[in-house]
Amino acid sequence: MLADSGVRRGSDMAKYLPLGAKGVLIGRAALHGVASGGAAGASRIIEILRHELDTVMALLGAASIEDLIGRHRYQ
């Protein structure tokens, strides 16, 4: 399953992955980045989302994506 519904923050990614998503699509965020700054804007959006995801993972005590999924996946 790929998640692509309302992903606007890194915390959204941290919610989808433990719920079973194999990937999270960030189309709208990337489009906003392209519209405001071209390729550099899209790269900046990806950096921002990654930083937000890293922050959320640190707050949850997860050192890696695998750790986040393994500790919090609902069965």
PyMOL Python script that loads the backbone (N, CA, C, O; Angstrom):
from pymol import cmd

cmd.read_pdbstr("""\
ATOM      1  N   MET A   1       0.841  -1.159   0.000  1.00  0.00           N
ATOM      2  CA  MET A   1       0.000   0.000   0.000  1.00  0.00           C
ATOM      3  C   MET A   1       0.899   1.239   0.000  1.00  0.00           C
ATOM      4  O   MET A   1       1.889   1.304   0.728  1.00  0.00           O
ATOM      5  N   LEU A   2       0.540   2.198  -0.815  1.00  0.00           N
ATOM      6  CA  LEU A   2       1.217   3.488  -0.828  1.00  0.00           C
ATOM      7  C   LEU A   2       0.248   4.527  -0.276  1.00  0.00           C
ATOM      8  O   LEU A   2      -0.904   4.595  -0.703  1.00  0.00           O
ATOM      9  N   ALA A   3       0.706   5.321   0.653  1.00  0.00           N
ATOM     10  CA  ALA A   3      -0.137   6.347   1.256  1.00  0.00           C
ATOM     11  C   ALA A   3       0.006   7.651   0.474  1.00  0.00           C
ATOM     12  O   ALA A   3       1.115   8.122   0.221  1.00  0.00           O
ATOM     13  N   ASP A   4      -1.117   8.213   0.102  1.00  0.00           N
ATOM     14  CA  ASP A   4      -1.101   9.479  -0.642  1.00  0.00           C
ATOM     15  C   ASP A   4      -2.369  10.261  -0.344  1.00  0.00           C
ATOM     16  O   ASP A   4      -3.145  10.569  -1.249  1.00  0.00           O
ATOM     17  N   SER A   5      -2.571  10.573   0.898  1.00  0.00           N
ATOM     18  CA  SER A   5      -3.775  11.298   1.261  1.00  0.00           C
ATOM     19  C   SER A   5      -3.450  12.321   2.335  1.00  0.00           C
ATOM     20  O   SER A   5      -3.359  11.983   3.515  1.00  0.00           O
ATOM     21  N   GLY A   6      -3.277  13.549   1.936  1.00  0.00           N
ATOM     22  CA  GLY A   6      -3.066  14.618   2.896  1.00  0.00           C
ATOM     23  C   GLY A   6      -1.708  14.637   3.557  1.00  0.00           C
ATOM     24  O   GLY A   6      -1.596  15.102   4.691  1.00  0.00           O
ATOM     25  N   VAL A   7      -0.678  14.155   2.904  1.00  0.00           N
ATOM     26  CA  VAL A   7       0.664  14.156   3.490  1.00  0.00           C
ATOM     27  C   VAL A   7       1.257  15.548   3.325  1.00  0.00           C
ATOM     28  O   VAL A   7       1.597  15.964   2.218  1.00  0.00           O
ATOM     29  N   ARG A   8       1.374  16.252   4.426  1.00  0.00           N
ATOM     30  CA  ARG A   8       1.897  17.617   4.398  1.00  0.00           C
ATOM     31  C   ARG A   8       3.064  17.829   5.356  1.00  0.00           C
ATOM     32  O   ARG A   8       3.785  18.822   5.253  1.00  0.00           O
ATOM     33  N   ARG A   9       3.249  16.890   6.294  1.00  0.00           N
ATOM     34  CA  ARG A   9       4.303  17.029   7.302  1.00  0.00           C
ATOM     35  C   ARG A   9       5.005  15.690   7.499  1.00  0.00           C
ATOM     36  O   ARG A   9       4.490  14.633   7.132  1.00  0.00           O
ATOM     37  N   GLY A  10       6.183  15.766   8.084  1.00  0.00           N
ATOM     38  CA  GLY A  10       6.905  14.541   8.396  1.00  0.00           C
ATOM     39  C   GLY A  10       6.151  13.664   9.377  1.00  0.00           C
ATOM     40  O   GLY A  10       6.282  12.440   9.340  1.00  0.00           O
ATOM     41  N   SER A  11       5.361  14.273  10.255  1.00  0.00           N
ATOM     42  CA  SER A  11       4.581  13.486  11.209  1.00  0.00           C
ATOM     43  C   SER A  11       3.517  12.656  10.498  1.00  0.00           C
ATOM     44  O   SER A  11       3.135  11.594  10.988  1.00  0.00           O
ATOM     45  N   ASP A  12       3.034  13.128   9.349  1.00  0.00           N
ATOM     46  CA  ASP A  12       2.083  12.339   8.571  1.00  0.00           C
ATOM     47  C   ASP A  12       2.742  11.052   8.085  1.00  0.00           C
ATOM     48  O   ASP A  12       2.119   9.991   8.094  1.00  0.00           O
ATOM     49  N   MET A  13       3.996  11.144   7.664  1.00  0.00           N
ATOM     50  CA  MET A  13       4.725   9.956   7.231  1.00  0.00           C
ATOM     51  C   MET A  13       4.922   8.995   8.397  1.00  0.00           C
ATOM     52  O   MET A  13       4.793   7.781   8.239  1.00  0.00           O
ATOM     53  N   ALA A  14       5.232   9.542   9.561  1.00  0.00           N
ATOM     54  CA  ALA A  14       5.451   8.716  10.744  1.00  0.00           C
ATOM     55  C   ALA A  14       4.167   8.016  11.183  1.00  0.00           C
ATOM     56  O   ALA A  14       4.235   7.006  11.884  1.00  0.00           O
ATOM     57  N   LYS A  15       3.021   8.518  10.796  1.00  0.00           N
ATOM     58  CA  LYS A  15       1.751   7.862  11.103  1.00  0.00           C
ATOM     59  C   LYS A  15       1.449   6.750  10.112  1.00  0.00           C
ATOM     60  O   LYS A  15       1.002   5.674  10.508  1.00  0.00           O
ATOM     61  N   TYR A  16       1.685   6.993   8.836  1.00  0.00           N
ATOM     62  CA  TYR A  16       1.337   6.024   7.799  1.00  0.00           C
ATOM     63  C   TYR A  16       2.209   4.770   7.824  1.00  0.00           C
ATOM     64  O   TYR A  16       1.697   3.664   7.655  1.00  0.00           O
ATOM     65  N   LEU A  17       3.503   4.923   8.031  1.00  0.00           N
ATOM     66  CA  LEU A  17       4.416   3.780   7.940  1.00  0.00           C
ATOM     67  C   LEU A  17       4.099   2.673   8.943  1.00  0.00           C
ATOM     68  O   LEU A  17       4.053   1.509   8.542  1.00  0.00           O
ATOM     69  N   PRO A  18       3.881   2.969  10.215  1.00  0.00           N
ATOM     70  CA  PRO A  18       3.547   1.891  11.151  1.00  0.00           C
ATOM     71  C   PRO A  18       2.180   1.258  10.875  1.00  0.00           C
ATOM     72  O   PRO A  18       1.913   0.144  11.326  1.00  0.00           O
ATOM     73  N   LEU A  19       1.331   1.946  10.154  1.00  0.00           N
ATOM     74  CA  LEU A  19       0.012   1.405   9.838  1.00  0.00           C
ATOM     75  C   LEU A  19       0.032   0.473   8.634  1.00  0.00           C
ATOM     76  O   LEU A  19      -1.009  -0.063   8.254  1.00  0.00           O
ATOM     77  N   GLY A  20       1.193   0.272   8.031  1.00  0.00           N
ATOM     78  CA  GLY A  20       1.321  -0.701   6.964  1.00  0.00           C
ATOM     79  C   GLY A  20       1.677  -0.151   5.600  1.00  0.00           C
ATOM     80  O   GLY A  20       1.817  -0.924   4.653  1.00  0.00           O
ATOM     81  N   ALA A  21       1.829   1.150   5.466  1.00  0.00           N
ATOM     82  CA  ALA A  21       2.200   1.719   4.168  1.00  0.00           C
ATOM     83  C   ALA A  21       3.628   1.305   3.820  1.00  0.00           C
ATOM     84  O   ALA A  21       4.520   1.359   4.667  1.00  0.00           O
ATOM     85  N   LYS A  22       3.835   0.898   2.593  1.00  0.00           N
ATOM     86  CA  LYS A  22       5.179   0.559   2.116  1.00  0.00           C
ATOM     87  C   LYS A  22       5.923   1.801   1.656  1.00  0.00           C
ATOM     88  O   LYS A  22       7.147   1.786   1.523  1.00  0.00           O
ATOM     89  N   GLY A  23       5.186   2.868   1.415  1.00  0.00           N
ATOM     90  CA  GLY A  23       5.771   4.128   0.995  1.00  0.00           C
ATOM     91  C   GLY A  23       4.763   5.246   1.174  1.00  0.00           C
ATOM     92  O   GLY A  23       3.560   5.004   1.270  1.00  0.00           O
ATOM     93  N   VAL A  24       5.260   6.464   1.217  1.00  0.00           N
ATOM     94  CA  VAL A  24       4.403   7.638   1.384  1.00  0.00           C
ATOM     95  C   VAL A  24       4.702   8.599   0.243  1.00  0.00           C
ATOM     96  O   VAL A  24       5.844   9.020   0.057  1.00  0.00           O
ATOM     97  N   LEU A  25       3.680   8.941  -0.513  1.00  0.00           N
ATOM     98  CA  LEU A  25       3.844   9.833  -1.657  1.00  0.00           C
ATOM     99  C   LEU A  25       3.667  11.281  -1.201  1.00  0.00           C
ATOM    100  O   LEU A  25       2.787  11.582  -0.395  1.00  0.00           O
ATOM    101  N   ILE A  26       4.500  12.161  -1.718  1.00  0.00           N
ATOM    102  CA  ILE A  26       4.474  13.557  -1.284  1.00  0.00           C
ATOM    103  C   ILE A  26       4.224  14.494  -2.454  1.00  0.00           C
ATOM    104  O   ILE A  26       4.809  15.574  -2.527  1.00  0.00           O
ATOM    105  N   GLY A  27       3.365  14.086  -3.358  1.00  0.00           N
ATOM    106  CA  GLY A  27       3.128  14.833  -4.590  1.00  0.00           C
ATOM    107  C   GLY A  27       2.751  16.281  -4.399  1.00  0.00           C
ATOM    108  O   GLY A  27       3.346  17.157  -5.026  1.00  0.00           O
ATOM    109  N   ARG A  28       1.778  16.557  -3.548  1.00  0.00           N
ATOM    110  CA  ARG A  28       1.323  17.939  -3.378  1.00  0.00           C
ATOM    111  C   ARG A  28       2.427  18.818  -2.801  1.00  0.00           C
ATOM    112  O   ARG A  28       2.640  19.939  -3.262  1.00  0.00           O
ATOM    113  N   ALA A  29       3.118  18.310  -1.803  1.00  0.00           N
ATOM    114  CA  ALA A  29       4.202  19.095  -1.203  1.00  0.00           C
ATOM    115  C   ALA A  29       5.290  19.387  -2.231  1.00  0.00           C
ATOM    116  O   ALA A  29       5.794  20.508  -2.309  1.00  0.00           O
ATOM    117  N   ALA A  30       5.649  18.378  -3.015  1.00  0.00           N
ATOM    118  CA  ALA A  30       6.672  18.574  -4.038  1.00  0.00           C
ATOM    119  C   ALA A  30       6.216  19.580  -5.097  1.00  0.00           C
ATOM    120  O   ALA A  30       7.008  20.400  -5.563  1.00  0.00           O
ATOM    121  N   LEU A  31       4.947  19.514  -5.471  1.00  0.00           N
ATOM    122  CA  LEU A  31       4.426  20.475  -6.454  1.00  0.00           C
ATOM    123  C   LEU A  31       4.479  21.905  -5.928  1.00  0.00           C
ATOM    124  O   LEU A  31       4.800  22.833  -6.671  1.00  0.00           O
ATOM    125  N   HIS A  32       4.166  22.080  -4.659  1.00  0.00           N
ATOM    126  CA  HIS A  32       4.274  23.416  -4.068  1.00  0.00           C
ATOM    127  C   HIS A  32       5.722  23.903  -4.102  1.00  0.00           C
ATOM    128  O   HIS A  32       5.985  25.077  -4.362  1.00  0.00           O
ATOM    129  N   GLY A  33       6.657  22.988  -3.835  1.00  0.00           N
ATOM    130  CA  GLY A  33       8.068  23.350  -3.898  1.00  0.00           C
ATOM    131  C   GLY A  33       8.499  23.741  -5.295  1.00  0.00           C
ATOM    132  O   GLY A  33       9.229  24.716  -5.469  1.00  0.00           O
ATOM    133  N   VAL A  34       8.054  22.987  -6.302  1.00  0.00           N
ATOM    134  CA  VAL A  34       8.391  23.306  -7.693  1.00  0.00           C
ATOM    135  C   VAL A  34       7.787  24.648  -8.085  1.00  0.00           C
ATOM    136  O   VAL A  34       8.436  25.457  -8.749  1.00  0.00           O
ATOM    137  N   ALA A  35       6.548  24.882  -7.675  1.00  0.00           N
ATOM    138  CA  ALA A  35       5.878  26.139  -8.025  1.00  0.00           C
ATOM    139  C   ALA A  35       6.578  27.345  -7.415  1.00  0.00           C
ATOM    140  O   ALA A  35       6.622  28.415  -8.022  1.00  0.00           O
ATOM    141  N   SER A  36       7.121  27.178  -6.227  1.00  0.00           N
ATOM    142  CA  SER A  36       7.735  28.328  -5.564  1.00  0.00           C
ATOM    143  C   SER A  36       9.228  28.476  -5.843  1.00  0.00           C
ATOM    144  O   SER A  36       9.777  29.569  -5.707  1.00  0.00           O
ATOM    145  N   GLY A  37       9.894  27.373  -6.237  1.00  0.00           N
ATOM    146  CA  GLY A  37      11.336  27.504  -6.422  1.00  0.00           C
ATOM    147  C   GLY A  37      11.951  26.555  -7.421  1.00  0.00           C
ATOM    148  O   GLY A  37      13.163  26.337  -7.399  1.00  0.00           O
ATOM    149  N   GLY A  38      11.145  25.987  -8.296  1.00  0.00           N
ATOM    150  CA  GLY A  38      11.686  25.065  -9.290  1.00  0.00           C
ATOM    151  C   GLY A  38      12.242  23.811  -8.645  1.00  0.00           C
ATOM    152  O   GLY A  38      11.746  23.361  -7.612  1.00  0.00           O
ATOM    153  N   ALA A  39      13.271  23.250  -9.257  1.00  0.00           N
ATOM    154  CA  ALA A  39      13.877  22.019  -8.744  1.00  0.00           C
ATOM    155  C   ALA A  39      14.469  22.228  -7.347  1.00  0.00           C
ATOM    156  O   ALA A  39      14.406  21.339  -6.498  1.00  0.00           O
ATOM    157  N   ALA A  40      15.035  23.397  -7.122  1.00  0.00           N
ATOM    158  CA  ALA A  40      15.590  23.694  -5.800  1.00  0.00           C
ATOM    159  C   ALA A  40      14.495  23.738  -4.741  1.00  0.00           C
ATOM    160  O   ALA A  40      14.704  23.316  -3.604  1.00  0.00           O
ATOM    161  N   GLY A  41      13.336  24.247  -5.118  1.00  0.00           N
ATOM    162  CA  GLY A  41      12.200  24.283  -4.190  1.00  0.00           C
ATOM    163  C   GLY A  41      11.720  22.894  -3.834  1.00  0.00           C
ATOM    164  O   GLY A  41      11.399  22.623  -2.676  1.00  0.00           O
ATOM    165  N   ALA A  42      11.666  21.997  -4.832  1.00  0.00           N
ATOM    166  CA  ALA A  42      11.265  20.616  -4.576  1.00  0.00           C
ATOM    167  C   ALA A  42      12.283  19.928  -3.663  1.00  0.00           C
ATOM    168  O   ALA A  42      11.904  19.190  -2.754  1.00  0.00           O
ATOM    169  N   SER A  43      13.558  20.167  -3.900  1.00  0.00           N
ATOM    170  CA  SER A  43      14.600  19.591  -3.044  1.00  0.00           C
ATOM    171  C   SER A  43      14.480  20.098  -1.619  1.00  0.00           C
ATOM    172  O   SER A  43      14.665  19.348  -0.660  1.00  0.00           O
ATOM    173  N   ARG A  44      14.170  21.373  -1.493  1.00  0.00           N
ATOM    174  CA  ARG A  44      14.024  21.956  -0.145  1.00  0.00           C
ATOM    175  C   ARG A  44      12.843  21.352   0.598  1.00  0.00           C
ATOM    176  O   ARG A  44      12.927  21.103   1.801  1.00  0.00           O
ATOM    177  N   ILE A  45      11.753  21.118  -0.103  1.00  0.00           N
ATOM    178  CA  ILE A  45      10.587  20.489   0.526  1.00  0.00           C
ATOM    179  C   ILE A  45      10.949  19.098   1.036  1.00  0.00           C
ATOM    180  O   ILE A  45      10.563  18.720   2.142  1.00  0.00           O
ATOM    181  N   ILE A  46      11.679  18.346   0.243  1.00  0.00           N
ATOM    182  CA  ILE A  46      12.089  17.004   0.658  1.00  0.00           C
ATOM    183  C   ILE A  46      12.981  17.079   1.888  1.00  0.00           C
ATOM    184  O   ILE A  46      12.851  16.263   2.801  1.00  0.00           O
ATOM    185  N   GLU A  47      13.883  18.049   1.920  1.00  0.00           N
ATOM    186  CA  GLU A  47      14.739  18.245   3.099  1.00  0.00           C
ATOM    187  C   GLU A  47      13.904  18.561   4.332  1.00  0.00           C
ATOM    188  O   GLU A  47      14.151  18.015   5.407  1.00  0.00           O
ATOM    189  N   ILE A  48      12.926  19.432   4.184  1.00  0.00           N
ATOM    190  CA  ILE A  48      12.062  19.817   5.309  1.00  0.00           C
ATOM    191  C   ILE A  48      11.289  18.610   5.828  1.00  0.00           C
ATOM    192  O   ILE A  48      11.238  18.371   7.035  1.00  0.00           O
ATOM    193  N   LEU A  49      10.686  17.848   4.911  1.00  0.00           N
ATOM    194  CA  LEU A  49       9.922  16.668   5.322  1.00  0.00           C
ATOM    195  C   LEU A  49      10.813  15.652   6.019  1.00  0.00           C
ATOM    196  O   LEU A  49      10.406  15.049   7.012  1.00  0.00           O
ATOM    197  N   ARG A  50      12.027  15.454   5.508  1.00  0.00           N
ATOM    198  CA  ARG A  50      12.952  14.506   6.129  1.00  0.00           C
ATOM    199  C   ARG A  50      13.345  14.972   7.531  1.00  0.00           C
ATOM    200  O   ARG A  50      13.420  14.166   8.459  1.00  0.00           O
ATOM    201  N   HIS A  51      13.593  16.267   7.681  1.00  0.00           N
ATOM    202  CA  HIS A  51      13.944  16.806   9.004  1.00  0.00           C
ATOM    203  C   HIS A  51      12.776  16.619   9.978  1.00  0.00           C
ATOM    204  O   HIS A  51      12.981  16.226  11.126  1.00  0.00           O
ATOM    205  N   GLU A  52      11.560  16.898   9.522  1.00  0.00           N
ATOM    206  CA  GLU A  52      10.392  16.712  10.381  1.00  0.00           C
ATOM    207  C   GLU A  52      10.232  15.244  10.770  1.00  0.00           C
ATOM    208  O   GLU A  52       9.944  14.939  11.928  1.00  0.00           O
ATOM    209  N   LEU A  53      10.415  14.328   9.809  1.00  0.00           N
ATOM    210  CA  LEU A  53      10.319  12.899  10.114  1.00  0.00           C
ATOM    211  C   LEU A  53      11.392  12.498  11.117  1.00  0.00           C
ATOM    212  O   LEU A  53      11.108  11.759  12.060  1.00  0.00           O
ATOM    213  N   ASP A  54      12.617  12.972  10.928  1.00  0.00           N
ATOM    214  CA  ASP A  54      13.693  12.667  11.876  1.00  0.00           C
ATOM    215  C   ASP A  54      13.359  13.155  13.278  1.00  0.00           C
ATOM    216  O   ASP A  54      13.629  12.463  14.260  1.00  0.00           O
ATOM    217  N   THR A  55      12.774  14.346  13.376  1.00  0.00           N
ATOM    218  CA  THR A  55      12.406  14.910  14.679  1.00  0.00           C
ATOM    219  C   THR A  55      11.334  14.065  15.357  1.00  0.00           C
ATOM    220  O   THR A  55      11.436  13.765  16.547  1.00  0.00           O
ATOM    221  N   VAL A  56      10.312  13.683  14.606  1.00  0.00           N
ATOM    222  CA  VAL A  56       9.241  12.856  15.165  1.00  0.00           C
ATOM    223  C   VAL A  56       9.795  11.506  15.606  1.00  0.00           C
ATOM    224  O   VAL A  56       9.441  11.007  16.674  1.00  0.00           O
ATOM    225  N   MET A  57      10.658  10.918  14.791  1.00  0.00           N
ATOM    226  CA  MET A  57      11.244   9.628  15.151  1.00  0.00           C
ATOM    227  C   MET A  57      12.065   9.742  16.430  1.00  0.00           C
ATOM    228  O   MET A  57      12.018   8.853  17.280  1.00  0.00           O
ATOM    229  N   ALA A  58      12.812  10.824  16.571  1.00  0.00           N
ATOM    230  CA  ALA A  58      13.605  11.022  17.790  1.00  0.00           C
ATOM    231  C   ALA A  58      12.690  11.140  19.007  1.00  0.00           C
ATOM    232  O   ALA A  58      12.981  10.578  20.063  1.00  0.00           O
ATOM    233  N   LEU A  59      11.601  11.862  18.859  1.00  0.00           N
ATOM    234  CA  LEU A  59      10.655  12.006  19.972  1.00  0.00           C
ATOM    235  C   LEU A  59      10.003  10.674  20.346  1.00  0.00           C
ATOM    236  O   LEU A  59       9.647  10.458  21.504  1.00  0.00           O
ATOM    237  N   LEU A  60       9.848   9.782  19.362  1.00  0.00           N
ATOM    238  CA  LEU A  60       9.273   8.457  19.608  1.00  0.00           C
ATOM    239  C   LEU A  60      10.302   7.436  20.065  1.00  0.00           C
ATOM    240  O   LEU A  60       9.949   6.334  20.484  1.00  0.00           O
ATOM    241  N   GLY A  61      11.584   7.806  19.985  1.00  0.00           N
ATOM    242  CA  GLY A  61      12.644   6.887  20.372  1.00  0.00           C
ATOM    243  C   GLY A  61      13.012   5.886  19.293  1.00  0.00           C
ATOM    244  O   GLY A  61      13.570   4.829  19.590  1.00  0.00           O
ATOM    245  N   ALA A  62      12.709   6.205  18.050  1.00  0.00           N
ATOM    246  CA  ALA A  62      13.024   5.323  16.928  1.00  0.00           C
ATOM    247  C   ALA A  62      14.286   5.825  16.238  1.00  0.00           C
ATOM    248  O   ALA A  62      14.340   6.975  15.802  1.00  0.00           O
ATOM    249  N   ALA A  63      15.294   4.973  16.137  1.00  0.00           N
ATOM    250  CA  ALA A  63      16.563   5.366  15.524  1.00  0.00           C
ATOM    251  C   ALA A  63      16.552   5.218  14.009  1.00  0.00           C
ATOM    252  O   ALA A  63      17.385   5.814  13.326  1.00  0.00           O
ATOM    253  N   SER A  64      15.616   4.427  13.470  1.00  0.00           N
ATOM    254  CA  SER A  64      15.541   4.201  12.033  1.00  0.00           C
ATOM    255  C   SER A  64      14.086   3.980  11.630  1.00  0.00           C
ATOM    256  O   SER A  64      13.214   3.797  12.480  1.00  0.00           O
ATOM    257  N   ILE A  65      13.841   3.999  10.327  1.00  0.00           N
ATOM    258  CA  ILE A  65      12.492   3.724   9.827  1.00  0.00           C
ATOM    259  C   ILE A  65      12.070   2.318  10.248  1.00  0.00           C
ATOM    260  O   ILE A  65      10.929   2.114  10.664  1.00  0.00           O
ATOM    261  N   GLU A  66      12.971   1.358  10.146  1.00  0.00           N
ATOM    262  CA  GLU A  66      12.664  -0.014  10.538  1.00  0.00           C
ATOM    263  C   GLU A  66      12.292  -0.085  12.013  1.00  0.00           C
ATOM    264  O   GLU A  66      11.397  -0.834  12.406  1.00  0.00           O
ATOM    265  N   ASP A  67      12.984   0.697  12.816  1.00  0.00           N
ATOM    266  CA  ASP A  67      12.691   0.752  14.242  1.00  0.00           C
ATOM    267  C   ASP A  67      11.302   1.335  14.483  1.00  0.00           C
ATOM    268  O   ASP A  67      10.555   0.844  15.329  1.00  0.00           O
ATOM    269  N   LEU A  68      10.964   2.368  13.746  1.00  0.00           N
ATOM    270  CA  LEU A  68       9.645   2.989  13.857  1.00  0.00           C
ATOM    271  C   LEU A  68       8.557   1.986  13.487  1.00  0.00           C
ATOM    272  O   LEU A  68       7.554   1.864  14.190  1.00  0.00           O
ATOM    273  N   ILE A  69       8.755   1.281  12.400  1.00  0.00           N
ATOM    274  CA  ILE A  69       7.759   0.314  11.936  1.00  0.00           C
ATOM    275  C   ILE A  69       7.663  -0.866  12.892  1.00  0.00           C
ATOM    276  O   ILE A  69       6.564  -1.297  13.241  1.00  0.00           O
ATOM    277  N   GLY A  70       8.796  -1.384  13.310  1.00  0.00           N
ATOM    278  CA  GLY A  70       8.817  -2.556  14.172  1.00  0.00           C
ATOM    279  C   GLY A  70       8.205  -2.329  15.528  1.00  0.00           C
ATOM    280  O   GLY A  70       7.519  -3.207  16.051  1.00  0.00           O
ATOM    281  N   ARG A  71       8.434  -1.178  16.105  1.00  0.00           N
ATOM    282  CA  ARG A  71       7.933  -0.905  17.448  1.00  0.00           C
ATOM    283  C   ARG A  71       6.465  -0.543  17.474  1.00  0.00           C
ATOM    284  O   ARG A  71       5.778  -0.813  18.459  1.00  0.00           O
ATOM    285  N   HIS A  72       5.979   0.057  16.422  1.00  0.00           N
ATOM    286  CA  HIS A  72       4.661   0.655  16.489  1.00  0.00           C
ATOM    287  C   HIS A  72       3.646   0.067  15.504  1.00  0.00           C
ATOM    288  O   HIS A  72       2.516   0.549  15.441  1.00  0.00           O
ATOM    289  N   ARG A  73       4.016  -0.953  14.739  1.00  0.00           N
ATOM    290  CA  ARG A  73       3.082  -1.510  13.753  1.00  0.00           C
ATOM    291  C   ARG A  73       1.937  -2.215  14.463  1.00  0.00           C
ATOM    292  O   ARG A  73       2.151  -3.020  15.369  1.00  0.00           O
ATOM    293  N   TYR A  74       0.740  -1.907  14.047  1.00  0.00           N
ATOM    294  CA  TYR A  74      -0.451  -2.561  14.582  1.00  0.00           C
ATOM    295  C   TYR A  74      -0.628  -3.893  13.890  1.00  0.00           C
ATOM    296  O   TYR A  74      -0.500  -3.974  12.668  1.00  0.00           O
ATOM    297  N   GLN A  75      -0.912  -4.908  14.619  1.00  0.00           N
ATOM    298  CA  GLN A  75      -1.086  -6.259  14.049  1.00  0.00           C
ATOM    299  C   GLN A  75      -2.552  -6.587  13.886  1.00  0.00           C
ATOM    300  O   GLN A  75      -2.894  -7.676  13.424  1.00  0.00           O
TER     301      GLN A  75
END
""", "prot")
cmd.dss("prot")
cmd.show_as("cartoon", "prot")
cmd.util.cbc("prot")
cmd.orient("prot")
